[in-house]
Structure formats: structure tokens, C-alpha cells
Amino acid sequence: MITLSNGEQVEFLTGSGALGFDGRGWWWEYPLRWLGILNPHEFTIVVKTLTLRPRKGNLRWYAPWRCVRLIPGGTVNAVGLTNPGVDWWIRACYPRMRRMGLQTVVSVYPESVEEAHAFADKLRPLHIAAIELNASCPNVEHCETDAVNHVYAIACALRGAGHPLIVKVGYDQPYVAIAQSLEGVAEAIHAINAVPWRLVFGDKPSPLARLGGGGVSGEPIRPFVREAVQRLRDATRLPIIAGGGIYTLHDLQELWELGARAFSIGTLFLRAPWKPNRLVRAWRTQQARQPQRQTVTNSAGKQSNG
């Protein structure tokens, strides 16, 4: 578990957008929520990434398969940051999440330092657990957020909101250098975003080739996640949130031993939305039997095994 500087504790987070913009899930998940099989209160809800202004992207509600496909063990998507913009979210979703009592992390994608300052101004008055900077973008053309200095400058601007900052990095970035630059700015590093198709499957044709190939999530990126967590553990003092291909207790155990102290579950909500809560409960039951392995992360980002 990671304790942020505002006292909020995060252990299991939803992948950005795994439960939509407001934590209630997508329409096909509503029956599971009504039956109590899918309980958003057992997670820190990371909202689907927001941009400063509405962004069309590639996702169309009437034909999601055009940019999201199931592949063996995972998914590939080229959603391209489709969203109605942060003002819409503040107006339409934030009040609902407050009423539901959901622990909320707002995922944002500023394209410039100026946009980051604008985000900070809008998010400052809100009661949220943290802001997550989506610093990697495998499905967005002309992405410039792979530069260490660029991510650092945007992160510093977002800290002006006064909320703890989590930075989500991608495997195709200099993510170790980014994390090192963010010590004292961010309070946790999230590894990793979806991995570009070409890095996972090489020259094998992607079902989303017409959209640039897309980003891969789920089982196929497990080796990439584990490598990233281990490298980050060895190189930075920032607490690590691990995400990518978490389907079983064994996955959680392995990532814990590599150095992760919180976990992000995303693709499992799409492939088997009745399973994430079972996994969380099983892990917490297991950990309760081994109290010596509980980990507390203080606001300075130092981890200590109790």
C-alpha cells in the first residue's frame, strides 16, 4: 500500500478508464455492479484520461471494436484519448463520484506546460485523492511526452493543483530517467502504460494496423511490466504502482517481490469483469495472514517493510 502526502492510501487502482469516467463502469458492467459482483468501492478509481478540451479520438460508442480488439490473453487498443474534456467531467461526473464516496484519481493528458497549468487551476478546488499524469501515449500521433524535460515541466505545473501527483510512464520512454527526475515532484510512478504493438509482436500485422497498430495490454506485456518495475526499484526511491497483465494472485505476488507496492488492474475488467473484486479480496485475505509483509509508504516516498 502507498500512503500519499494527503493521507490517502492506495493499493488497488483501476486502470485509467477501466470503470469509465465515473467509476460506475461501462454499460455492460452495470448488472454486475447492481448485483454486487463488481464493487468500485474496493478500488481507487482512475478516471478515463481527460484532455483540456474535448478530443474525438477513435472510439465510437456504437462501434468500439473499430479501435479495441481482444487478442490472446489481452487486448490491443487505439482509442486515441477519446473524451469529452475536463470541464465536462467536473460538471457531469465529479459530483456523482463524490456522492458515491469513491476514492478518485483524475488522469490527465496536458499537451503543454500551459495546458498543465490550466488543468491545475480547474482541479485545485476538487476533493480528490490524486492526479495521474498520463505521460505516455502509444495511440496519439506526434507525441512529445517521451522527453524527460517535457514530462518534468508538465509534472511541476500539475503540482500547482495542490494534489499528490502520480506519473504513468510507458515502456517506449526513457522511463527510468523520467522517474529519477521526478523525485520530490511526483509521489508515485505507475509502470506501465499499454505497450506499442510493434514492441510486443514485431512485424506481425496488428488488427488495428490502419490506426497505427495500437497499444497492447494484458498477458502479452507481463515481461515488459516486470522489467520496468525491477529497473525502477533499483533506480529510484519513488513508490511503484505496477499495472499490466495482472490476472492472478501469482501476478500480484511476483510484482510485490519485484518492488511494487500498489497495483493497477485494467484489462481484466474487460475480459472478465466479475474477477477483479475476487482478486482484490483474495490478496487482502492473504496479506492479513502475513502482517509482517505489509508495507507503508510515507509522504516522502520512502518504503519500509513493517
C-alpha positions in Angstrom: 0.0 0.0 0.0 1.1 3.5 -0.7 0.2 6.4 1.5 0.2 9.8 -0.2 1.0 13.1 1.4 -2.6 14.0 1.9 -3.2 10.8 3.9 -4.9 8.9 1.1 -3.9 5.3 0.8 -3.9 3.5 -2.5 -3.4 -0.2 -3.0 -5.6 -1.4 -5.9 -6.3 1.1 -8.7 -8.4 0.7 -11.8 -6.6 1.1 -15.0 -7.4 4.5 -16.4 -11.0 4.2 -17.8 -11.5 0.6 -16.8 -14.6 1.7 -15.0 -15.4 4.6 -17.3 -15.3 8.3 -16.4 -17.2 8.0 -13.1 -16.4 4.6 -11.6 -19.7 3.1 -12.4 -18.3 1.1 -15.2 -19.4 0.8 -18.8 -23.0 0.0 -19.6 -22.4 -3.8 -20.0 -20.9 -3.8 -16.4 -23.9 -2.2 -14.8 -25.7 -5.5 -14.0 -22.6 -6.8 -12.3 -22.4 -3.7 -10.2 -26.1 -3.9 -9.3 -25.6 -7.5 -8.1 -22.5 -6.5 -6.1 -20.2 -8.7 -8.1 -18.3 -5.6 -9.3 -17.8 -3.2 -6.4 -16.0 0.0 -7.4 -15.6 0.9 -3.7 -12.8 -1.7 -3.4 -10.6 0.2 -5.8 -9.1 3.7 -6.2 -10.9 4.8 -9.4 -8.6 6.3 -12.0 -10.9 8.0 -14.5 -10.5 7.7 -18.2 -7.8 10.1 -19.3 -9.0 13.7 -19.8 -7.7 16.4 -22.1 -8.2 20.1 -21.6 -10.7 20.2 -24.5 -12.9 17.5 -25.9 -11.0 15.1 -28.1 -12.6 13.0 -30.8 -10.0 10.2 -30.9 -11.0 6.9 -32.5 -13.6 5.5 -30.1 -17.3 5.4 -31.2 -19.8 4.1 -28.7 -21.7 2.4 -31.5 -18.7 0.5 -32.8 -16.0 0.1 -30.1 -14.5 -2.8 -32.0 -13.1 -0.4 -34.5 -10.4 0.6 -32.1 -10.4 -2.1 -29.4 -9.8 -5.8 -30.1 -9.4 -8.8 -28.0 -6.2 -10.8 -28.7 -5.0 -14.0 -27.0 -4.6 -13.1 -23.3 -5.1 -9.4 -23.7 -6.3 -6.5 -25.8 -5.0 -4.0 -28.3 -6.5 -0.6 -28.5 -6.1 2.6 -30.5 -8.7 4.7 -28.6 -6.6 7.8 -29.1 -7.7 9.6 -25.9 -11.4 10.0 -26.9 -13.0 12.1 -24.2 -15.4 15.0 -23.7 -12.9 17.2 -21.9 -12.1 18.0 -18.2 -14.9 20.7 -17.9 -17.5 18.1 -18.8 -16.0 15.6 -16.3 -16.1 18.2 -13.5 -19.7 19.1 -14.3 -21.1 15.6 -15.0 -19.0 13.0 -13.3 -17.2 14.5 -10.3 -20.4 15.3 -8.3 -21.6 11.7 -8.8 -18.3 10.2 -7.7 -18.5 12.4 -4.6 -22.0 11.2 -3.8 -20.9 7.6 -4.2 -17.9 8.1 -1.9 -15.4 6.9 -4.5 -11.7 7.4 -4.0 -10.8 9.2 -7.2 -7.7 9.8 -9.2 -8.0 12.1 -12.2 -5.9 11.0 -15.2 -4.9 13.9 -17.4 -3.0 14.4 -20.6 -1.8 18.0 -21.0 0.0 18.6 -24.3 1.9 21.6 -23.0 3.0 23.3 -19.7 0.3 25.9 -20.4 -2.3 23.2 -20.5 -0.9 21.7 -17.3 -1.3 25.0 -15.5 -4.9 25.2 -16.8 -5.6 21.7 -15.5 -4.1 22.6 -12.1 -6.5 25.6 -11.9 -9.5 23.5 -12.7 -8.6 20.6 -10.4 -7.4 22.6 -7.4 -10.8 23.1 -5.7 -11.8 19.4 -6.0 -11.7 16.8 -3.3 -9.7 14.0 -5.0 -7.0 11.5 -3.9 -4.5 12.5 -6.6 -3.8 13.5 -10.2 -2.3 11.0 -12.5 -0.3 12.4 -15.4 -0.6 10.1 -18.4 2.9 10.8 -19.6 2.9 8.2 -22.4 0.7 8.0 -25.4 1.1 4.9 -27.7 -2.0 5.8 -29.6 -1.5 9.5 -30.2 0.4 10.9 -33.2 3.3 13.3 -32.7 3.5 12.5 -29.0 6.3 14.6 -27.4 5.9 13.3 -23.8 8.8 10.9 -24.1 11.3 13.7 -23.3 12.4 13.8 -19.7 12.4 17.5 -19.5 9.0 17.8 -21.1 7.4 15.4 -18.5 9.2 17.1 -15.7 8.0 20.5 -16.6 4.4 19.3 -17.0 4.6 17.5 -13.7 5.8 20.6 -11.9 2.9 22.6 -13.4 0.3 20.0 -12.3 1.7 20.1 -8.7 0.3 23.6 -8.6 -3.1 22.0 -8.1 -2.0 21.0 -4.6 -2.9 17.4 -5.0 -0.5 14.4 -4.9 0.8 13.5 -8.3 1.2 10.1 -9.8 3.0 9.8 -13.2 2.2 6.9 -15.5 5.1 6.1 -17.9 5.4 3.9 -21.0 7.9 1.2 -21.8 8.9 3.1 -25.0 10.0 6.1 -23.0 13.2 6.7 -21.0 11.1 5.8 -18.0 13.9 5.4 -15.6 15.3 8.8 -16.3 11.8 10.3 -16.1 11.3 8.7 -12.7 14.6 9.9 -11.4 13.9 13.5 -12.5 10.5 13.4 -10.7 11.8 12.5 -7.2 10.5 15.3 -5.0 7.8 16.2 -7.5 5.7 13.0 -8.0 4.6 10.8 -5.1 4.5 7.6 -7.1 5.4 6.2 -10.5 3.0 4.0 -12.4 4.6 1.3 -14.7 3.4 0.9 -17.3 1.1 2.1 -20.0 0.0 -0.1 -22.9 3.0 -1.2 -25.0 3.1 -0.3 -28.7 2.2 -3.3 -30.8 5.5 -3.3 -32.7 7.5 -3.7 -29.5 5.4 -6.7 -28.4 4.8 -8.5 -31.7 7.4 -7.1 -34.1 6.4 -7.3 -37.7 3.3 -9.4 -37.1 0.3 -7.4 -38.5 -1.9 -5.7 -36.0 -5.7 -5.9 -36.3 -5.6 -2.2 -35.8 -2.8 -1.5 -38.4 -4.9 1.2 -40.1 -4.8 3.1 -36.8 -1.1 2.7 -36.3 -1.0 -0.7 -34.6 -2.4 0.3 -31.2 -1.2 -0.4 -27.7 -1.2 -3.9 -26.2 -2.4 -4.7 -22.7 -2.9 -7.8 -20.6 -0.8 -11.0 -20.5 1.4 -10.2 -23.6 3.0 -7.3 -21.8 3.8 -9.1 -18.5 7.5 -9.3 -19.2 7.7 -5.6 -20.0 6.0 -4.7 -16.8 8.2 -6.9 -14.7 11.3 -5.5 -16.3 10.1 -1.9 -15.7 9.2 -2.5 -12.1 12.6 -4.1 -11.4 14.5 -1.3 -13.1 12.6 1.4 -11.4 13.0 -0.2 -8.0 16.8 -0.2 -8.5 17.0 3.3 -9.8 14.5 5.5 -7.8 13.0 6.0 -4.4 9.6 6.7 -5.8 6.9 4.1 -4.7 5.9 1.9 -7.7 2.4 1.2 -8.9 2.5 -1.9 -11.2 0.0 -2.4 -14.0 -0.2 -4.8 -16.9 -1.4 -8.4 -17.2 -2.5 -8.7 -13.5 -4.9 -11.6 -13.6 -3.9 -13.9 -10.6 -2.5 -13.9 -7.1 0.7 -15.1 -8.6 1.0 -12.0 -10.7 0.5 -9.8 -7.6 3.0 -11.8 -5.6 5.6 -11.6 -8.3 5.2 -7.8 -8.7 5.3 -7.3 -5.0 8.6 -9.2 -4.8 10.0 -7.1 -7.6 9.2 -3.9 -5.6 5.6 -2.8 -6.5 3.6 -1.5 -3.5 0.3 -0.9 -5.3 -1.4 -2.4 -8.3 -3.4 -1.2 -11.3 -6.0 -3.6 -12.8 -7.3 -2.8 -16.3 -7.7 -5.4 -19.0 -9.2 -7.9 -16.5 -12.3 -5.7 -16.3 -12.8 -6.0 -20.0 -12.1 -9.7 -20.3 -13.7 -10.9 -17.1 -15.3 -8.1 -15.1 -16.5 -10.4 -12.4 -12.9 -11.3 -11.4 -11.2 -8.1 -10.2 -13.0 -7.8 -6.9 -12.4 -11.5 -6.2 -8.7 -11.0 -6.8 -8.5 -8.0 -4.5 -10.3 -9.8 -1.7 -8.1 -12.9 -2.1 -5.0 -10.7 -1.9 -6.1 -8.8 1.1 -7.1 -12.1 2.9 -3.6 -13.5 2.1 -1.9 -10.3 3.3 -3.9 -10.2 6.5 -2.4 -13.6 7.4 1.1 -12.3 6.8 1.1 -8.9 8.6 4.9 -8.7 8.6 4.7 -8.2 4.8 2.5 -5.1 4.9 4.3 -2.1 3.5 3.7 1.6 4.4 5.0 4.3 2.1 5.3 7.7 3.8 4.7 11.0 2.2 8.4 11.4 1.4 8.2 8.4 -0.8 10.3 6.1 1.4 9.2 2.5 1.7 9.5 0.5 4.9 8.6 -3.1 5.5 6.8 -3.5 8.8 
